[in-house]
């Protein structure tokens, strides 16, 4: 699988019922666990003091990432995404560890 850096900002539309927000957030937590179990969600962070997420996600290609992985998130319709495809750097310490 390829890796992608994904920045996510979620904006709840004005007038959305709190119960709908709660329902989607609960479903999002369940889906995130499922995607972690399949290896599609590798790491996820929230910058201190910010309401956005930064994560490393995995998929066969960018189309699959958008359609089958990120597109299946319950909050997706409220999200703005920035996706950056990643490749290993020659000086990546994990790459050196893998060759030992």
KOLSE-261162 format. One record per residue: residue number from 1; chain; x, y, z of N, C-alpha, C, O, CB in turn. Coordinates in steps of 0.2 Angstrom, whole numbers, plus 5000, padded with zeros to 4 digits. Each point is the difference from the previous one (the first is absolute). Glycine has a CB too. Example, Ala and Ser with C-alpha at 12.3 -4.5 7.8 and 13.67 -1.06 7.14 Angstrom:
% residues 2
<atom num="1" cadena="A" n_xx="5066" n_yy="4972" n_zz="5039" ca_xx="4996" ca_yy="5006" ca_zz="5000" c_xx="5004" c_yy="5006" c_zz="5000" o_xx="5005" o_yy="4999" o_zz="5003" cb_xx="4986" cb_yy="4995" cb_zz="5003"/>
<atom num="2" cadena="A" n_xx="5007" n_yy="5011" n_zz="4990" ca_xx="5004" ca_yy="5006" ca_zz="5001" c_xx="4996" c_yy="5005" c_zz="5003" o_xx="5003" o_yy="5006" o_zz="5001" cb_xx="5003" cb_yy="4991" cb_zz="4989"/>
***
This chain:
% residues 100
<atom num="1" cadena="A" n_xx="5004" n_yy="4994" n_zz="5000" ca_xx="4996" ca_yy="5006" ca_zz="5000" c_xx="5004" c_yy="5006" c_zz="5000" o_xx="5006" o_yy="5000" o_zz="5003" cb_xx="4985" cb_yy="4994" cb_zz="5003"/>
<atom num="2" cadena="A" n_xx="5007" n_yy="5011" n_zz="4991" ca_xx="5003" ca_yy="5007" ca_zz="5000" c_xx="4998" c_yy="5004" c_zz="5006" o_xx="4995" o_yy="4999" o_zz="5003" cb_xx="5006" cb_yy="5001" cb_zz="4984"/>
<atom num="3" cadena="A" n_xx="5003" n_yy="5005" n_zz="5015" ca_xx="4999" ca_yy="5004" ca_zz="5006" c_xx="4998" c_yy="5007" c_zz="4997" o_xx="5003" o_yy="5002" o_zz="4996" cb_xx="5005" cb_yy="4991" cb_zz="5012"/>
<atom num="4" cadena="A" n_xx="4988" n_yy="5010" n_zz="4996" ca_xx="4998" ca_yy="5007" ca_zz="4999" c_xx="4999" c_yy="5004" c_zz="5006" o_xx="4998" o_yy="4997" o_zz="5005" cb_xx="4996" cb_yy="4999" cb_zz="4985"/>
<atom num="5" cadena="A" n_xx="5009" n_yy="5010" n_zz="5010" ca_xx="4999" ca_yy="5005" ca_zz="5005" c_xx="4993" c_yy="5003" c_zz="4999" o_xx="4999" o_yy="5003" o_zz="4995" cb_xx="5014" cb_yy="4999" cb_zz="5007"/>
<atom num="6" cadena="A" n_xx="4982" n_yy="4998" n_zz="5003" ca_xx="4994" ca_yy="5003" ca_zz="4999" c_xx="4998" c_yy="5005" c_zz="5005" o_xx="5001" o_yy="4998" o_zz="5006" cb_xx="4995" cb_yy="4991" cb_zz="4988"/>
<atom num="7" cadena="A" n_xx="5003" n_yy="5017" n_zz="5004" ca_xx="4998" ca_yy="5005" ca_zz="5005" c_xx="4993" c_yy="5001" c_zz="5000" o_xx="4997" o_yy="5001" o_zz="4994" cb_xx="5014" cb_yy="5005" cb_zz="5005"/>
<atom num="8" cadena="A" n_xx="4985" n_yy="4993" n_zz="5006" ca_xx="4993" ca_yy="5001" ca_zz="5000" c_xx="4997" c_yy="5005" c_zz="5005" o_xx="5002" o_yy="5001" o_zz="5006" cb_xx="4998" cb_yy="4987" cb_zz="4992"/>
<atom num="9" cadena="A" n_xx="4996" n_yy="5016" n_zz="4999" ca_xx="4997" ca_yy="5005" ca_zz="5004" c_xx="4992" c_yy="4999" c_zz="4999" o_xx="4998" o_yy="5000" o_zz="4995" cb_xx="5011" cb_yy="5009" cb_zz="5003"/>
<atom num="10" cadena="A" n_xx="4988" n_yy="4990" n_zz="5008" ca_xx="4993" ca_yy="4999" ca_zz="5000" c_xx="4996" c_yy="5006" c_zz="5002" o_xx="5001" o_yy="5003" o_zz="5005" cb_xx="5001" cb_yy="4985" cb_zz="4997"/>
<atom num="11" cadena="A" n_xx="4993" n_yy="5014" n_zz="4994" ca_xx="4996" ca_yy="5006" ca_zz="5002" c_xx="4993" c_yy="4997" c_zz="5000" o_xx="4997" o_yy="4998" o_zz="4995" cb_xx="5011" cb_yy="5010" cb_zz="4999"/>
<atom num="12" cadena="A" n_xx="4989" n_yy="4993" n_zz="5011" ca_xx="4993" ca_yy="4998" ca_zz="5001" c_xx="4995" c_yy="5006" c_zz="4997" o_xx="5001" o_yy="5005" o_zz="5002" cb_xx="5002" cb_yy="4987" cb_zz="5009"/>
<atom num="13" cadena="A" n_xx="4993" n_yy="5006" n_zz="4985" ca_xx="4996" ca_yy="5005" ca_zz="4997" c_xx="4995" c_yy="5003" c_zz="5005" o_xx="4998" o_yy="4997" o_zz="5005" cb_xx="5002" cb_yy="4997" cb_zz="4984"/>
<atom num="14" cadena="A" n_xx="4999" n_yy="5013" n_zz="5011" ca_xx="4996" ca_yy="5003" ca_zz="5004" c_xx="4993" c_yy="4997" c_zz="5000" o_xx="4997" o_yy="4998" o_zz="4995" cb_xx="5009" cb_yy="5013" cb_zz="5003"/>
<atom num="15" cadena="A" n_xx="4991" n_yy="4989" n_zz="5008" ca_xx="4993" ca_yy="4997" ca_zz="5000" c_xx="5000" c_yy="4993" c_zz="5001" o_xx="4994" o_yy="4997" o_zz="5001" cb_xx="5002" cb_yy="5012" cb_zz="4992"/>
<atom num="16" cadena="A" n_xx="5009" n_yy="4987" n_zz="5007" ca_xx="5000" ca_yy="4993" ca_zz="5001" c_xx="4998" c_yy="4998" c_zz="5007" o_xx="5003" o_yy="5003" o_zz="5005" cb_xx="5006" cb_yy="4996" cb_zz="4986"/>
<atom num="17" cadena="A" n_xx="4987" n_yy="4997" n_zz="5009" ca_xx="4997" ca_yy="4998" ca_zz="5007" c_xx="5006" c_yy="4996" c_zz="5004" o_xx="5004" o_yy="4996" o_zz="4997" cb_xx="4984" cb_yy="5003" cb_zz="4998"/>
<atom num="18" cadena="A" n_xx="5013" n_yy="5003" n_zz="5011" ca_xx="5005" ca_yy="4997" ca_zz="5004" c_xx="4999" c_yy="4992" c_zz="5000" o_xx="5006" o_yy="4997" o_zz="5000" cb_xx="4994" cb_yy="5013" cb_zz="5007"/>
<atom num="19" cadena="A" n_xx="4994" n_yy="4987" n_zz="4993" ca_xx="5000" ca_yy="4993" ca_zz="5000" c_xx="5003" c_yy="4997" c_zz="4993" o_xx="5003" o_yy="4995" o_zz="5001" cb_xx="4986" cb_yy="5006" cb_zz="5006"/>
<atom num="20" cadena="A" n_xx="5010" n_yy="5003" n_zz="4988" ca_xx="5003" ca_yy="4997" ca_zz="4994" c_xx="5008" c_yy="5001" c_zz="5000" o_xx="5003" o_yy="4995" o_zz="4998" cb_xx="4987" cb_yy="5009" cb_zz="4996"/>
<atom num="21" cadena="A" n_xx="5013" n_yy="5001" n_zz="5009" ca_xx="5007" ca_yy="5000" ca_zz="5001" c_xx="5002" c_yy="4995" c_zz="5004" o_xx="5005" o_yy="4997" o_zz="4999" cb_xx="4995" cb_yy="5015" cb_zz="5000"/>
<atom num="22" cadena="A" n_xx="4997" n_yy="4986" n_zz="5007" ca_xx="5002" ca_yy="4995" ca_zz="5004" c_xx="4999" c_yy="4993" c_zz="4997" o_xx="5005" o_yy="4996" o_zz="5001" cb_xx="4991" cb_yy="5011" cb_zz="5009"/>
<atom num="23" cadena="A" n_xx="4999" n_yy="4992" n_zz="4986" ca_xx="5000" ca_yy="4994" ca_zz="4996" c_xx="5005" c_yy="4999" c_zz="4996" o_xx="5003" o_yy="4994" o_zz="4999" cb_xx="4985" cb_yy="5007" cb_zz="5002"/>
<atom num="24" cadena="A" n_xx="5014" n_yy="5004" n_zz="4995" ca_xx="5005" ca_yy="4999" ca_zz="4995" c_xx="5007" c_yy="5000" c_zz="5003" o_xx="5004" o_yy="4996" o_zz="4998" cb_xx="4989" cb_yy="5010" cb_zz="4994"/>
<atom num="25" cadena="A" n_xx="5008" n_yy="4997" n_zz="5014" ca_xx="5007" ca_yy="4999" ca_zz="5003" c_xx="5001" c_yy="4993" c_zz="5003" o_xx="5005" o_yy="4998" o_zz="5000" cb_xx="4994" cb_yy="5015" cb_zz="5003"/>
<atom num="26" cadena="A" n_xx="4995" n_yy="4985" n_zz="5000" ca_xx="5001" ca_yy="4993" ca_zz="5002" c_xx="5001" c_yy="4995" c_zz="4995" o_xx="5004" o_yy="4995" o_zz="5000" cb_xx="4988" cb_yy="5008" cb_zz="5009"/>
<atom num="27" cadena="A" n_xx="5005" n_yy="4998" n_zz="4985" ca_xx="5001" ca_yy="4995" ca_zz="4994" c_xx="5007" c_yy="5001" c_zz="4997" o_xx="5003" o_yy="4996" o_zz="4998" cb_xx="4985" cb_yy="5005" cb_zz="5000"/>
<atom num="28" cadena="A" n_xx="5014" n_yy="5005" n_zz="5003" ca_xx="5007" ca_yy="5002" ca_zz="4997" c_xx="5005" c_yy="4996" c_zz="5005" o_xx="5005" o_yy="4997" o_zz="4997" cb_xx="4992" cb_yy="5015" cb_zz="4999"/>
<atom num="29" cadena="A" n_xx="5002" n_yy="4988" n_zz="5010" ca_xx="5005" ca_yy="4996" ca_zz="5005" c_xx="5000" c_yy="4993" c_zz="4998" o_xx="5005" o_yy="4997" o_zz="5000" cb_xx="4993" cb_yy="5011" cb_zz="5009"/>
<atom num="30" cadena="A" n_xx="4996" n_yy="4989" n_zz="4990" ca_xx="5000" ca_yy="4993" ca_zz="4998" c_xx="5003" c_yy="4999" c_zz="4993" o_xx="5004" o_yy="4995" o_zz="5000" cb_xx="4985" cb_yy="5004" cb_zz="5006"/>
<atom num="31" cadena="A" n_xx="5010" n_yy="5005" n_zz="4989" ca_xx="5003" ca_yy="4999" ca_zz="4994" c_xx="5008" c_yy="5001" c_zz="5000" o_xx="5003" o_yy="4996" o_zz="4997" cb_xx="4986" cb_yy="5008" cb_zz="4998"/>
<atom num="32" cadena="A" n_xx="5013" n_yy="5001" n_zz="5009" ca_xx="5007" ca_yy="5000" ca_zz="5001" c_xx="5004" c_yy="4994" c_zz="5002" o_xx="5005" o_yy="4998" o_zz="4998" cb_xx="4993" cb_yy="5014" cb_zz="5004"/>
<atom num="33" cadena="A" n_xx="4998" n_yy="4985" n_zz="5003" ca_xx="5003" ca_yy="4994" ca_zz="5003" c_xx="5000" c_yy="4994" c_zz="4995" o_xx="5005" o_yy="4996" o_zz="4999" cb_xx="4991" cb_yy="5007" cb_zz="5012"/>
<atom num="34" cadena="A" n_xx="4999" n_yy="4997" n_zz="4985" ca_xx="5000" ca_yy="4995" ca_zz="4994" c_xx="5005" c_yy="5001" c_zz="4995" o_xx="5004" o_yy="4996" o_zz="4998" cb_xx="4984" cb_yy="5003" cb_zz="5003"/>
<atom num="35" cadena="A" n_xx="5013" n_yy="5008" n_zz="4997" ca_xx="5006" ca_yy="5001" ca_zz="4995" c_xx="5007" c_yy="4999" c_zz="5003" o_xx="5004" o_yy="4998" o_zz="4997" cb_xx="4988" cb_yy="5011" cb_zz="4998"/>
<atom num="36" cadena="A" n_xx="5008" n_yy="4992" n_zz="5012" ca_xx="5007" ca_yy="4999" ca_zz="5003" c_xx="5001" c_yy="4992" c_zz="5000" o_xx="5006" o_yy="4998" o_zz="4999" cb_xx="4993" cb_yy="5012" cb_zz="5008"/>
<atom num="37" cadena="A" n_xx="4996" n_yy="4986" n_zz="4994" ca_xx="5000" ca_yy="4993" ca_zz="5000" c_xx="5002" c_yy="4997" c_zz="4993" o_xx="5004" o_yy="4995" o_zz="4999" cb_xx="4988" cb_yy="5004" cb_zz="5010"/>
<atom num="38" cadena="A" n_xx="5006" n_yy="5005" n_zz="4986" ca_xx="5002" ca_yy="4997" ca_zz="4993" c_xx="5006" c_yy="5003" c_zz="4997" o_xx="5003" o_yy="4999" o_zz="4995" cb_xx="4985" cb_yy="5000" cb_zz="5003"/>
<atom num="39" cadena="A" n_xx="5015" n_yy="5006" n_zz="5006" ca_xx="5007" ca_yy="5003" ca_zz="4998" c_xx="4999" c_yy="5006" c_zz="4996" o_xx="5005" o_yy="5003" o_zz="4998" cb_xx="5000" cb_yy="4986" cb_zz="5003"/>
<atom num="40" cadena="A" n_xx="4989" n_yy="5013" n_zz="4998" ca_xx="4999" ca_yy="5006" ca_zz="4996" c_xx="5001" c_yy="5007" c_zz="5004" o_xx="5002" o_yy="5005" o_zz="4997" cb_xx="4990" cb_yy="4989" cb_zz="4996"/>
<atom num="41" cadena="A" n_xx="5007" n_yy="5006" n_zz="5013" ca_xx="5001" ca_yy="5005" ca_zz="5005" c_xx="5006" c_yy="4998" c_zz="5004" o_xx="5000" o_yy="4996" o_zz="5004" cb_xx="4988" cb_yy="5008" cb_zz="4996"/>
<atom num="42" cadena="A" n_xx="5018" n_yy="4999" n_zz="4999" ca_xx="5006" ca_yy="4998" ca_zz="5003" c_xx="5002" c_yy="5004" c_zz="5006" o_xx="5001" o_yy="4998" o_zz="5005" cb_xx="5003" cb_yy="4999" cb_zz="4984"/>
<atom num="43" cadena="A" n_xx="4995" n_yy="5010" n_zz="5011" ca_xx="5001" ca_yy="5004" ca_zz="5005" c_xx="4996" c_yy="5006" c_zz="4999" o_xx="4998" o_yy="5002" o_zz="4995" cb_xx="5014" cb_yy="4995" cb_zz="5007"/>
<atom num="44" cadena="A" n_xx="4986" n_yy="5006" n_zz="5004" ca_xx="4996" ca_yy="5006" ca_zz="5000" c_xx="5001" c_yy="5005" c_zz="5006" o_xx="5001" o_yy="4998" o_zz="5006" cb_xx="4990" cb_yy="4995" cb_zz="4988"/>
<atom num="45" cadena="A" n_xx="5010" n_yy="5013" n_zz="5005" ca_xx="5002" ca_yy="5005" ca_zz="5005" c_xx="4995" c_yy="5006" c_zz="4999" o_xx="4997" o_yy="5001" o_zz="4995" cb_xx="5015" cb_yy="4996" cb_zz="5005"/>
<atom num="46" cadena="A" n_xx="4988" n_yy="5007" n_zz="5006" ca_xx="4996" ca_yy="5006" ca_zz="5000" c_xx="5005" c_yy="5005" c_zz="5002" o_xx="5003" o_yy="5000" o_zz="5006" cb_xx="4986" cb_yy="4995" cb_zz="4996"/>
<atom num="47" cadena="A" n_xx="5013" n_yy="5011" n_zz="4994" ca_xx="5004" ca_yy="5005" ca_zz="5002" c_xx="4998" c_yy="5003" c_zz="5006" o_xx="4994" o_yy="5002" o_zz="5001" cb_xx="5010" cb_yy="5000" cb_zz="4988"/>
<atom num="48" cadena="A" n_xx="5000" n_yy="5000" n_zz="5016" ca_xx="4998" ca_yy="5003" ca_zz="5006" c_xx="4996" c_yy="5006" c_zz="4999" o_xx="5003" o_yy="5005" o_zz="4996" cb_xx="5007" cb_yy="4990" cb_zz="5010"/>
<atom num="49" cadena="A" n_xx="4984" n_yy="5006" n_zz="4997" ca_xx="4997" ca_yy="5006" ca_zz="5000" c_xx="4996" c_yy="5001" c_zz="4993" o_xx="4997" o_yy="5005" o_zz="4999" cb_xx="5011" cb_yy="5000" cb_zz="5009"/>
<atom num="50" cadena="A" n_xx="4992" n_yy="4990" n_zz="4988" ca_xx="4996" ca_yy="5000" ca_zz="4993" c_xx="4995" c_yy="4995" c_zz="4999" o_xx="5000" o_yy="4995" o_zz="5003" cb_xx="5011" cb_yy="5010" cb_zz="4992"/>
<atom num="51" cadena="A" n_xx="4984" n_yy="4997" n_zz="5001" ca_xx="4995" ca_yy="4995" ca_zz="4999" c_xx="5000" c_yy="4997" c_zz="4993" o_xx="4996" o_yy="5000" o_zz="4996" cb_xx="4997" cb_yy="5007" cb_zz="5012"/>
<atom num="52" cadena="A" n_xx="5013" n_yy="4990" n_zz="4991" ca_xx="5001" ca_yy="4996" ca_zz="4994" c_xx="5005" c_yy="4994" c_zz="5002" o_xx="5002" o_yy="5000" o_zz="5005" cb_xx="4997" cb_yy="5011" cb_zz="4988"/>
<atom num="53" cadena="A" n_xx="5001" n_yy="4985" n_zz="5002" ca_xx="5004" ca_yy="4994" ca_zz="5001" c_xx="5005" c_yy="4999" c_zz="4994" o_xx="4999" o_yy="5002" o_zz="4995" cb_xx="4991" cb_yy="4993" cb_zz="5011"/>
<atom num="54" cadena="A" n_xx="5015" n_yy="5002" n_zz="4996" ca_xx="5006" ca_yy="4998" ca_zz="4995" c_xx="5001" c_yy="4993" c_zz="5001" o_xx="5001" o_yy="4997" o_zz="5006" cb_xx="5004" cb_yy="5014" cb_zz="4994"/>
<atom num="55" cadena="A" n_xx="4995" n_yy="4985" n_zz="4995" ca_xx="5001" ca_yy="4993" ca_zz="5000" c_xx="5004" c_yy="4997" c_zz="4994" o_xx="5000" o_yy="5003" o_zz="4995" cb_xx="4989" cb_yy="4996" cb_zz="5012"/>
<atom num="56" cadena="A" n_xx="5013" n_yy="4995" n_zz="4995" ca_xx="5003" ca_yy="4996" ca_zz="4994" c_xx="4995" c_yy="4994" c_zz="4999" o_xx="4998" o_yy="4996" o_zz="5004" cb_xx="5014" cb_yy="5007" cb_zz="4999"/>
<atom num="57" cadena="A" n_xx="4986" n_yy="4997" n_zz="4991" ca_xx="4995" ca_yy="4996" ca_zz="4997" c_xx="5003" c_yy="4995" c_zz="4995" o_xx="5005" o_yy="5003" o_zz="4996" cb_xx="4985" cb_yy="5005" cb_zz="5007"/>
<atom num="58" cadena="A" n_xx="5007" n_yy="4986" n_zz="4996" ca_xx="5003" ca_yy="4996" ca_zz="4995" c_xx="4994" c_yy="4997" c_zz="4995" o_xx="4995" o_yy="4999" o_zz="5002" cb_xx="5014" cb_yy="4998" cb_zz="5006"/>
<atom num="59" cadena="A" n_xx="4993" n_yy="5003" n_zz="4986" ca_xx="4995" ca_yy="4997" ca_zz="4995" c_xx="5005" c_yy="4998" c_zz="4994" o_xx="5005" o_yy="5002" o_zz="4999" cb_xx="4985" cb_yy="5005" cb_zz="5005"/>
<atom num="60" cadena="A" n_xx="5006" n_yy="4989" n_zz="4992" ca_xx="5004" ca_yy="4998" ca_zz="4994" c_xx="5002" c_yy="5005" c_zz="4995" o_xx="5005" o_yy="5000" o_zz="4997" cb_xx="4988" cb_yy="4990" cb_zz="5003"/>
<atom num="61" cadena="A" n_xx="5003" n_yy="5015" n_zz="5000" ca_xx="5001" ca_yy="5006" ca_zz="4996" c_xx="4996" c_yy="5006" c_zz="5002" o_xx="4996" o_yy="4999" o_zz="5005" cb_xx="5007" cb_yy="4994" cb_zz="4985"/>
<atom num="62" cadena="A" n_xx="4998" n_yy="5013" n_zz="5007" ca_xx="4996" ca_yy="5006" ca_zz="5003" c_xx="4992" c_yy="4999" c_zz="4998" o_xx="4996" o_yy="5003" o_zz="5004" cb_xx="5015" cb_yy="5004" cb_zz="4995"/>
<atom num="63" cadena="A" n_xx="4988" n_yy="4990" n_zz="4996" ca_xx="4993" ca_yy="4999" ca_zz="4998" c_xx="4996" c_yy="4996" c_zz="5006" o_xx="4995" o_yy="5002" o_zz="5002" cb_xx="5008" cb_yy="4999" cb_zz="4986"/>
<atom num="64" cadena="A" n_xx="5001" n_yy="4993" n_zz="5014" ca_xx="4997" ca_yy="4996" ca_zz="5005" c_xx="4999" c_yy="5004" c_zz="5007" o_xx="4996" o_yy="4999" o_zz="5003" cb_xx="5009" cb_yy="4991" cb_zz="4991"/>
<atom num="65" cadena="A" n_xx="5001" n_yy="5014" n_zz="5007" ca_xx="5000" ca_yy="5004" ca_zz="5006" c_xx="4993" c_yy="5004" c_zz="5001" o_xx="4997" o_yy="5000" o_zz="5005" cb_xx="5016" cb_yy="5000" cb_zz="4995"/>
<atom num="66" cadena="A" n_xx="4986" n_yy="5004" n_zz="4994" ca_xx="4994" ca_yy="5004" ca_zz="5000" c_xx="4994" c_yy="4997" c_zz="5000" o_xx="4995" o_yy="5002" o_zz="5004" cb_xx="5012" cb_yy="5006" cb_zz="4990"/>
<atom num="67" cadena="A" n_xx="4992" n_yy="4987" n_zz="5002" ca_xx="4994" ca_yy="4996" ca_zz="4999" c_xx="4998" c_yy="4996" c_zz="5005" o_xx="4994" o_yy="5000" o_zz="5003" cb_xx="5008" cb_yy="5001" cb_zz="4985"/>
<atom num="68" cadena="A" n_xx="5002" n_yy="4994" n_zz="5014" ca_xx="4999" ca_yy="4995" ca_zz="5005" c_xx="5002" c_yy="5001" c_zz="5007" o_xx="4997" o_yy="4997" o_zz="5004" cb_xx="5004" cb_yy="4995" cb_zz="4986"/>
<atom num="69" cadena="A" n_xx="5004" n_yy="5012" n_zz="5011" ca_xx="5002" ca_yy="5001" ca_zz="5007" c_xx="4997" c_yy="5006" c_zz="5003" o_xx="4996" o_yy="5000" o_zz="5004" cb_xx="5015" cb_yy="4994" cb_zz="4993"/>
<atom num="70" cadena="A" n_xx="4991" n_yy="5012" n_zz="5000" ca_xx="4998" ca_yy="5007" ca_zz="5003" c_xx="4993" c_yy="5001" c_zz="4998" o_xx="4996" o_yy="5003" o_zz="5004" cb_xx="5015" cb_yy="5001" cb_zz="4995"/>
<atom num="71" cadena="A" n_xx="4987" n_yy="4993" n_zz="4995" ca_xx="4993" ca_yy="5001" ca_zz="4998" c_xx="4995" c_yy="4997" c_zz="5004" o_xx="4994" o_yy="5001" o_zz="5000" cb_xx="5010" cb_yy="5000" cb_zz="4989"/>
<atom num="72" cadena="A" n_xx="4998" n_yy="4994" n_zz="5015" ca_xx="4996" ca_yy="4996" ca_zz="5004" c_xx="4999" c_yy="5002" c_zz="5008" o_xx="4997" o_yy="4997" o_zz="5004" cb_xx="5006" cb_yy="4993" cb_zz="4989"/>
<atom num="73" cadena="A" n_xx="5001" n_yy="5016" n_zz="5008" ca_xx="4999" ca_yy="5003" ca_zz="5007" c_xx="4994" c_yy="5003" c_zz="5001" o_xx="4997" o_yy="5004" o_zz="4995" cb_xx="5015" cb_yy="4998" cb_zz="5005"/>
<atom num="74" cadena="A" n_xx="4984" n_yy="4997" n_zz="5005" ca_xx="4994" ca_yy="5003" ca_zz="5002" c_xx="5000" c_yy="5008" c_zz="5000" o_xx="4995" o_yy="5003" o_zz="4998" cb_xx="5002" cb_yy="4987" cb_zz="5008"/>
<atom num="75" cadena="A" n_xx="5009" n_yy="5013" n_zz="4995" ca_xx="5000" ca_yy="5007" ca_zz="5000" c_xx="5002" c_yy="5003" c_zz="4994" o_xx="5001" o_yy="5006" o_zz="4999" cb_xx="5002" cb_yy="4993" cb_zz="5013"/>
<atom num="76" cadena="A" n_xx="4999" n_yy="4997" n_zz="4983" ca_xx="5003" ca_yy="5002" ca_zz="4993" c_xx="4996" c_yy="5006" c_zz="4997" o_xx="5004" o_yy="5004" o_zz="4998" cb_xx="5000" cb_yy="4984" cb_zz="5001"/>
<atom num="77" cadena="A" n_xx="4990" n_yy="5012" n_zz="5001" ca_xx="4996" ca_yy="5006" ca_zz="4997" c_xx="5002" c_yy="5007" c_zz="5003" o_xx="4998" o_yy="5005" o_zz="4998" cb_xx="4993" cb_yy="4987" cb_zz="4999"/>
<atom num="78" cadena="A" n_xx="5011" n_yy="5007" n_zz="5009" ca_xx="5002" ca_yy="5007" ca_zz="5004" c_xx="5008" c_yy="5001" c_zz="5000" o_xx="5002" o_yy="5005" o_zz="5003" cb_xx="4988" cb_yy="4993" cb_zz="5004"/>
<atom num="79" cadena="A" n_xx="5013" n_yy="4998" n_zz="4990" ca_xx="5008" ca_yy="5000" ca_zz="5000" c_xx="5003" c_yy="5004" c_zz="4994" o_xx="4997" o_yy="5000" o_zz="4994" cb_xx="5003" cb_yy="4990" cb_zz="5012"/>
<atom num="80" cadena="A" n_xx="5005" n_yy="5014" n_zz="4995" ca_xx="5004" ca_yy="5002" ca_zz="4995" c_xx="5007" c_yy="4996" c_zz="5001" o_xx="5003" o_yy="5000" o_zz="5005" cb_xx="4991" cb_yy="5012" cb_zz="4994"/>
<atom num="81" cadena="A" n_xx="5008" n_yy="4986" n_zz="4995" ca_xx="5006" ca_yy="4995" ca_zz="5000" c_xx="5006" c_yy="5003" c_zz="4996" o_xx="4999" o_yy="5003" o_zz="4995" cb_xx="4993" cb_yy="4987" cb_zz="5007"/>
<atom num="82" cadena="A" n_xx="5014" n_yy="5009" n_zz="5000" ca_xx="5006" ca_yy="5001" ca_zz="4997" c_xx="5004" c_yy="4994" c_zz="5000" o_xx="5002" o_yy="4997" o_zz="5005" cb_xx="4998" cb_yy="5015" cb_zz="4997"/>
<atom num="83" cadena="A" n_xx="5001" n_yy="4985" n_zz="4992" ca_xx="5003" ca_yy="4993" ca_zz="4999" c_xx="5007" c_yy="5001" c_zz="4997" o_xx="5000" o_yy="5003" o_zz="4994" cb_xx="4989" cb_yy="4991" cb_zz="5005"/>
<atom num="84" cadena="A" n_xx="5016" n_yy="5004" n_zz="5004" ca_xx="5007" ca_yy="5000" ca_zz="4997" c_xx="5003" c_yy="4993" c_zz="5000" o_xx="5001" o_yy="4996" o_zz="5005" cb_xx="5001" cb_yy="5015" cb_zz="5000"/>
<atom num="85" cadena="A" n_xx="4999" n_yy="4986" n_zz="4989" ca_xx="5003" ca_yy="4993" ca_zz="4999" c_xx="5007" c_yy="5001" c_zz="5003" o_xx="5003" o_yy="5005" o_zz="4999" cb_xx="4990" cb_yy="4992" cb_zz="4991"/>
<atom num="86" cadena="A" n_xx="5009" n_yy="4997" n_zz="5013" ca_xx="5006" ca_yy="5000" ca_zz="5004" c_xx="5004" c_yy="4994" c_zz="4996" o_xx="4998" o_yy="4995" o_zz="4998" cb_xx="4998" cb_yy="5010" cb_zz="5013"/>
<atom num="87" cadena="A" n_xx="5011" n_yy="4996" n_zz="4990" ca_xx="5005" ca_yy="4995" ca_zz="4998" c_xx="5005" c_yy="5000" c_zz="5005" o_xx="5002" o_yy="5005" o_zz="5003" cb_xx="4995" cb_yy="4995" cb_zz="4985"/>
<atom num="88" cadena="A" n_xx="5007" n_yy="4994" n_zz="5013" ca_xx="5005" ca_yy="5000" ca_zz="5005" c_xx="5006" c_yy="5004" c_zz="4998" o_xx="5002" o_yy="5001" o_zz="4994" cb_xx="4994" cb_yy="4988" cb_zz="5008"/>
<atom num="89" cadena="A" n_xx="5007" n_yy="5014" n_zz="5003" ca_xx="5006" ca_yy="5005" ca_zz="4999" c_xx="5006" c_yy="4995" c_zz="5001" o_xx="5000" o_yy="4996" o_zz="5004" cb_xx="4993" cb_yy="5015" cb_zz="5000"/>
<atom num="90" cadena="A" n_xx="5012" n_yy="4991" n_zz="4992" ca_xx="5006" ca_yy="4996" ca_zz="5001" c_xx="5003" c_yy="5000" c_zz="5007" o_xx="5003" o_yy="4995" o_zz="5002" cb_xx="4999" cb_yy="5007" cb_zz="4986"/>
<atom num="91" cadena="A" n_xx="4997" n_yy="5003" n_zz="5016" ca_xx="5003" ca_yy="5000" ca_zz="5006" c_xx="4994" c_yy="4999" c_zz="5006" o_xx="5002" o_yy="5001" o_zz="5006" cb_xx="5006" cb_yy="5007" cb_zz="4990"/>
<atom num="92" cadena="A" n_xx="4987" n_yy="4988" n_zz="5002" ca_xx="4995" ca_yy="4998" ca_zz="5005" c_xx="5003" c_yy="4995" c_zz="5005" o_xx="5002" o_yy="4995" o_zz="4997" cb_xx="4989" cb_yy="5007" cb_zz="4994"/>
<atom num="93" cadena="A" n_xx="5009" n_yy="5000" n_zz="5015" ca_xx="5003" ca_yy="4995" ca_zz="5005" c_xx="4996" c_yy="4993" c_zz="5000" o_xx="5003" o_yy="4995" o_zz="5001" cb_xx="5000" cb_yy="5015" cb_zz="5006"/>
<atom num="94" cadena="A" n_xx="4991" n_yy="4990" n_zz="4992" ca_xx="4996" ca_yy="4994" ca_zz="5000" c_xx="5003" c_yy="4995" c_zz="4994" o_xx="5000" o_yy="4994" o_zz="5000" cb_xx="4990" cb_yy="5012" cb_zz="5005"/>
<atom num="95" cadena="A" n_xx="5011" n_yy="4998" n_zz="4989" ca_xx="5003" ca_yy="4996" ca_zz="4994" c_xx="5007" c_yy="4996" c_zz="5002" o_xx="5001" o_yy="4995" o_zz="4998" cb_xx="4993" cb_yy="5014" cb_zz="4994"/>
<atom num="96" cadena="A" n_xx="5010" n_yy="4995" n_zz="5012" ca_xx="5006" ca_yy="4997" ca_zz="5002" c_xx="4999" c_yy="4994" c_zz="5005" o_xx="5003" o_yy="4995" o_zz="5000" cb_xx="5003" cb_yy="5016" cb_zz="4999"/>
<atom num="97" cadena="A" n_xx="4989" n_yy="4990" n_zz="5006" ca_xx="4998" ca_yy="4995" ca_zz="5004" c_xx="4998" c_yy="4993" c_zz="4997" o_xx="5001" o_yy="4995" o_zz="5002" cb_xx="4996" cb_yy="5014" cb_zz="5006"/>
<atom num="98" cadena="A" n_xx="4999" n_yy="4992" n_zz="4986" ca_xx="4997" ca_yy="4995" ca_zz="4997" c_xx="5006" c_yy="4995" c_zz="4996" o_xx="4999" o_yy="4995" o_zz="4999" cb_xx="4990" cb_yy="5012" cb_zz="4999"/>
<atom num="99" cadena="A" n_xx="5016" n_yy="4996" n_zz="5001" ca_xx="5006" ca_yy="4997" ca_zz="4996" c_xx="5004" c_yy="4996" c_zz="5005" o_xx="5004" o_yy="4996" o_zz="4998" cb_xx="4996" cb_yy="5012" cb_zz="4993"/>
<atom num="100" cadena="A" n_xx="4999" n_yy="4993" n_zz="5015" ca_xx="5004" ca_yy="4996" ca_zz="5005" c_xx="4998" c_yy="4993" c_zz="5002" o_xx="5003" o_yy="4997" o_zz="5004" cb_xx="5000" cb_yy="5014" cb_zz="5001"/>
***
